[in-house]
Amino acid sequence: MVNLTPIYILISIISLLIIFVLVFFVKKKQKPKKLSALASLSFVFVIIGMFFGGDDRLIGYGLMGFGIILAIIDIIMKSKKK
């Protein structure tokens, strides 16, 4: 059976690069916003989860899931402030 983990990691990294380009280069008219501490922490957990996904899938997916949950909490907190 073919190991698809490197392909999933590559797709994730390419997706993050596309989002980076869209956020920072397309919206030049707006003043750039800093990431909140919670958003930064969630980003770190997702990246760490991608790297640990090859060795132990349970730990990798758990870290990515925790990062996504933190990102959702950050989005909800920001939407309630407005």
C-alpha positions in Angstrom: 0.0 0.0 0.0 1.2 3.5 -0.9 2.1 5.8 2.0 0.0 9.0 1.4 1.2 11.0 4.5 3.8 13.0 2.6 1.2 13.9 0.0 -1.2 15.1 2.7 1.5 17.2 4.3 2.5 18.7 0.9 -1.2 19.6 0.2 -1.5 21.2 3.6 1.6 23.3 3.2 0.6 24.4 -0.3 -2.9 25.3 1.1 -1.3 27.4 3.8 1.0 29.1 1.3 -2.0 30.0 -0.9 -3.8 31.4 2.2 -0.7 33.4 3.1 -0.5 34.9 -0.4 -4.2 35.8 -0.4 -4.2 37.4 3.0 -1.0 39.4 2.8 -0.6 40.3 -0.9 -4.1 40.6 -2.2 -5.4 42.8 0.6 -2.7 45.5 0.5 -5.3 48.3 0.9 -6.2 47.3 4.4 -3.9 47.7 7.4 -2.5 44.3 8.2 -3.9 42.8 11.4 -1.8 41.0 13.9 -2.7 37.5 14.9 -4.1 37.1 18.3 -2.2 34.9 20.8 -4.9 32.2 20.5 -4.7 32.2 16.7 -0.9 32.0 16.8 -1.1 29.1 19.2 -3.6 27.3 17.1 -1.4 27.8 14.0 1.6 26.3 15.8 -0.4 23.2 16.9 -1.6 22.6 13.4 2.0 22.8 12.0 3.3 20.6 14.8 0.5 18.1 14.1 1.5 17.9 10.4 5.1 17.1 11.3 4.1 14.5 13.9 1.4 12.9 11.7 3.9 10.7 10.0 5.3 9.1 13.1 2.2 8.6 15.2 -1.1 9.5 13.6 -3.0 9.7 16.8 -0.7 12.4 18.2 -0.5 14.2 14.8 -4.2 14.3 14.3 -4.8 15.2 17.9 -2.5 18.2 17.7 -4.1 19.3 14.5 -7.6 18.9 15.9 -6.6 20.9 19.0 -5.3 23.6 16.8 -8.5 23.8 14.8 -10.5 23.9 18.0 -8.4 26.8 19.3 -8.9 28.6 16.0 -12.7 28.1 16.2 -12.7 29.5 19.7 -10.7 32.5 18.5 -13.1 33.1 15.7 -16.1 33.0 18.1 -14.4 35.3 20.5 -13.6 37.8 17.8 -17.1 37.7 16.4 -18.6 38.4 19.8 -16.4 41.5 20.3 -17.8 43.1 17.1 
